[in-house]
Amino acid sequence: MTGVAILGFGTVGSGVYDVINTNCGVLKSKAGEEIKVKKVLDLRDFPGNPVEEILTKDYEEILNDPEIGVVVEVMGGVEPSFTFSKRALSMGKSVVTSNKELVAKHGAELMTLAKNHSVSYLFEASVGGGIPIIRPLCVSLTADKILEISGILNGTTNYILTKMTEEGKGFKEVLKEAQQLGYAEANPTADIDGHDACRKIAILSSLAFGETVDCENIYTEGIGRITYTDIEYANKLNCLIKLIGSSKKTVDGISAKVSPFLVSKDHPLAAVNGVYNAIFVKGNMSGNTMYYGSGAGKLPTASAVVADIVDAVRHKGLSVNIGWNCDSQARVAEIKDSEVKAMLRIGSDNLEEAKKSINEVCGNVQIVDLDIEDDEFAIITNKETEGSMNLKSEKIKTMGGIKEIRNLIRMEA
Amino acid sequence: MTGVAILGFGTVGSGVYDVINTNCGVLKSKAGEEIKVKKVLDLRDFPGNPVEEILTKDYEEILNDPEIGVVVEVMGGVEPSFTFSKRALSMGKSVVTSNKELVAKHGAELMTLAKNHSVSYLFEASVGGGIPIIRPLCVSLTADKILEISGILNGTTNYILTKMTEEGKGFKEVLKEAQQLGYAEANPTADIDGHDACRKIAILSSLAFGETVDCENIYTEGIGRITYTDIEYANKLNCLIKLIGSSKKTVDGISAKVSPFLVSKDHPLAAVNGVYNAIFVKGNMSGNTMYYGSGAGKLPTASAVVADIVDAVRHKGLSVNIGWNCDSQARVAEIKDSEVKAMLRIGSDNLEEAKKSINEVCGNVQIVDLDIEDDEFAIITNKETEGSMNLKSEKIKTMGGIKEIRNLIRMEA
């Protein structure tokens, strides 16, 4: 029997408790021994809940219980999660987490600590909830050099963009509905502004390229400026708008960003709707592969946590090798050097003059007219660096016939 | 250093040779030691090819080389692959294969043999080519009870159906083109008739449900009867036609089949086009997940083989645990007990009378009229067992106004 302690009895923590109890037979046969929740740490009380009997407020009780081999850290945040994780690993207990903030910030250090104590630090649930991505990246695609990794990494924003597209509604209206339905938090900033996706693409980049990518260095733009008019332009181009986190290795370092993208309706990512997430990987041998599933949700996330517990138990006495080179910090390319194409929506008080101005600054570019809007049009830029595109945008604004640039949405270069 | 021997220098074998040579640096860092192709077994000569120097026609040379720790069996067919694999495993060498025929037939026995000799028998490449599916199933979804597994498992048939749909062409015309382009073999029976997909769903079912599923017991129907008219009906129902292998656990045993299916355009499998494959898994905790990639092709398949080599080397002295319970044979439910809905195309010499007849036999069912066909219509049956549906079909044929049943295509029940 291996005992498990769960730190934090919130959504994921109670999900882990449920998964272990519901599927105990399966787990025993897969892990080779019984897995049992021995302690749950939470400062709250849960009167009447069966968890009450194993609830503690004292972390020392967990650390000092020799039967507890795996500590599940699902408290979120950096502290006290970081300190608790370090102490568990130092005492020879494996740690399994869904805490993307902590993994993005201190994952490398915690993995080294785990290795030095012949235990595992595992975090499948920190990226993509219930989507298995870390094992495929680290065990199945080991024969590949990963060239590029990108994906729809946040369920809240994908739900909002899907609803806006399907129902022709505006951002604020759909956000409000999403909050009422529990698909968006009361304070939705981390999701809406792309910070959640940013932490996930930082973790995925670190795994794919074997060096720590600091999320502070990743250019991040949310979906707050996307309007239904943008979606109509996208539709005219046979595209959808999705919030994409992407990362690839270039000569300038790792080029990573999070921003809304025009995705062709033929691309497999275009079929990823609602709260679903998907991660697209390009390897130099395996070609394109994609991993799709529930990006969040109590049971899918808990299922990923429990699968990590099983793996830690199967490898007792060993450190499961994830292949993220802990010592080295990746160079992240500056956004201005990144190459893209984009759709620019041009507000105009004289369409003919404005199109002449565009031709002067950008040369011959594709023009998109939306029949229902008579004071604007869009252009598709040629592929160029973000720096050069910014200079051109600034220039465009000053030209005849042009009132403003109403939005800029990237598309695959 | 671990030495590798490749049995068979065909498409996959030469791909494995290329992947190991191209990505040797990556492989060394992931496996923890150098991986080197020491011998290649093939009865042919390859004059001028660098492989010439390590070519042998004598398997004993490979068996007796203590530096060779992993034997890659990519010859295909059951013999001599089976005998060669058994001998390698018995001598303490791990075996990695892409041979779905052998895995479907003798996988369980070979895994037991591997376990008894503390080596591994690995076969990621046997299902879905370059799509990582076996690791996700056996390591990432270990906390789940798998309820259902289904997918587009054959690239040739998916290419043909995609082309028929996109270009409005008939089956025979597209098959001929596919043969000219190398996407279909000169003798395409194994693909077209669904036997290849059948072997793969047999392997996936065995892994998902932990018992050996014999592919001989799986109802299998190919795409040879699909016409462009069927695709037009599908389109009217907002569906595509895909060849689907599916398997789920029911009270009658494992209910598995391979047949063309109507797939809603909103379903993630609908976005899987051309030679791409995808596998859809439903777990009791993780919910729906999907794995997408190149189902075949030299380098993607070789990449999967080499990832297995790396895993075998990482676990030297251990048997990698796949979780397929070798001793037990699964009960496969009879097709007549399987529940489905279907679209039946009804040829008629009197539409009004025919629709009355349908109402008499099937009750109130959905009728689909295709404007361009005036001597037929289609119905969507209610959910019922295949046995009961067959009885009704026989009855329908004898009824007034009805000439024939032109096709029956299943859809998700």
Boltz contact constraints between the chains, C-beta under 6 A:
constraints:
  - contact:
      token1: [A, 19]
      token2: [B, 143]
      max_distance: 6.0
  - contact:
      token1: [A, 19]
      token2: [B, 285]
      max_distance: 6.0
  - contact:
      token1: [A, 23]
      token2: [B, 145]
      max_distance: 6.0
  - contact:
      token1: [A, 26]
      token2: [B, 145]
      max_distance: 6.0
  - contact:
      token1: [A, 30]
      token2: [B, 142]
      max_distance: 6.0
  - contact:
      token1: [A, 30]
      token2: [B, 323]
      max_distance: 6.0
  - contact:
      token1: [A, 130]
      token2: [B, 286]
      max_distance: 6.0
  - contact:
      token1: [A, 131]
      token2: [B, 289]
      max_distance: 6.0
  - contact:
      token1: [A, 132]
      token2: [B, 136]
      max_distance: 6.0
  - contact:
      token1: [A, 132]
      token2: [B, 140]
      max_distance: 6.0
  - contact:
      token1: [A, 135]
      token2: [B, 135]
      max_distance: 6.0
  - contact:
      token1: [A, 135]
      token2: [B, 139]
      max_distance: 6.0
  - contact:
      token1: [A, 135]
      token2: [B, 140]
      max_distance: 6.0
  - contact:
      token1: [A, 136]
      token2: [B, 132]
      max_distance: 6.0
  - contact:
      token1: [A, 136]
      token2: [B, 136]
      max_distance: 6.0
  - contact:
      token1: [A, 139]
      token2: [B, 135]
      max_distance: 6.0
  - contact:
      token1: [A, 140]
      token2: [B, 132]
      max_distance: 6.0
  - contact:
      token1: [A, 140]
      token2: [B, 135]
      max_distance: 6.0
  - contact:
      token1: [A, 140]
      token2: [B, 307]
      max_distance: 6.0
  - contact:
      token1: [A, 142]
      token2: [B, 30]
      max_distance: 6.0
  - contact:
      token1: [A, 142]
      token2: [B, 307]
      max_distance: 6.0
  - contact:
      token1: [A, 142]
      token2: [B, 310]
      max_distance: 6.0
  - contact:
      token1: [A, 143]
      token2: [B, 19]
      max_distance: 6.0
  - contact:
      token1: [A, 143]
      token2: [B, 303]
      max_distance: 6.0
  - contact:
      token1: [A, 143]
      token2: [B, 306]
      max_distance: 6.0
  - contact:
      token1: [A, 143]
      token2: [B, 307]
      max_distance: 6.0
  - contact:
      token1: [A, 144]
      token2: [B, 303]
      max_distance: 6.0
  - contact:
      token1: [A, 145]
      token2: [B, 26]
      max_distance: 6.0
  - contact:
      token1: [A, 268]
      token2: [B, 271]
      max_distance: 6.0
  - contact:
      token1: [A, 268]
      token2: [B, 292]
      max_distance: 6.0
  - contact:
      token1: [A, 271]
      token2: [B, 268]
      max_distance: 6.0
  - contact:
      token1: [A, 271]
      token2: [B, 271]
      max_distance: 6.0
  - contact:
      token1: [A, 285]
      token2: [B, 19]
      max_distance: 6.0
  - contact:
      token1: [A, 285]
      token2: [B, 299]
      max_distance: 6.0
  - contact:
      token1: [A, 285]
      token2: [B, 303]
      max_distance: 6.0
  - contact:
      token1: [A, 286]
      token2: [B, 130]
      max_distance: 6.0
  - contact:
      token1: [A, 286]
      token2: [B, 300]
      max_distance: 6.0
  - contact:
      token1: [A, 286]
      token2: [B, 303]
      max_distance: 6.0
  - contact:
      token1: [A, 287]
      token2: [B, 294]
      max_distance: 6.0
  - contact:
      token1: [A, 287]
      token2: [B, 300]
      max_distance: 6.0
  - contact:
      token1: [A, 289]
      token2: [B, 131]
      max_distance: 6.0
  - contact:
      token1: [A, 289]
      token2: [B, 293]
      max_distance: 6.0
  - contact:
      token1: [A, 290]
      token2: [B, 292]
      max_distance: 6.0
  - contact:
      token1: [A, 292]
      token2: [B, 268]
      max_distance: 6.0
  - contact:
      token1: [A, 292]
      token2: [B, 290]
      max_distance: 6.0
  - contact:
      token1: [A, 293]
      token2: [B, 289]
      max_distance: 6.0
  - contact:
      token1: [A, 294]
      token2: [B, 287]
      max_distance: 6.0
  - contact:
      token1: [A, 299]
      token2: [B, 285]
      max_distance: 6.0
  - contact:
      token1: [A, 300]
      token2: [B, 286]
      max_distance: 6.0
  - contact:
      token1: [A, 300]
      token2: [B, 287]
      max_distance: 6.0
  - contact:
      token1: [A, 303]
      token2: [B, 143]
      max_distance: 6.0
  - contact:
      token1: [A, 303]
      token2: [B, 144]
      max_distance: 6.0
  - contact:
      token1: [A, 303]
      token2: [B, 285]
      max_distance: 6.0
  - contact:
      token1: [A, 303]
      token2: [B, 286]
      max_distance: 6.0
  - contact:
      token1: [A, 306]
      token2: [B, 143]
      max_distance: 6.0
  - contact:
      token1: [A, 307]
      token2: [B, 140]
      max_distance: 6.0
  - contact:
      token1: [A, 307]
      token2: [B, 142]
      max_distance: 6.0
  - contact:
      token1: [A, 307]
      token2: [B, 143]
      max_distance: 6.0
  - contact:
      token1: [A, 310]
      token2: [B, 142]
      max_distance: 6.0
  - contact:
      token1: [A, 323]
      token2: [B, 30]
      max_distance: 6.0
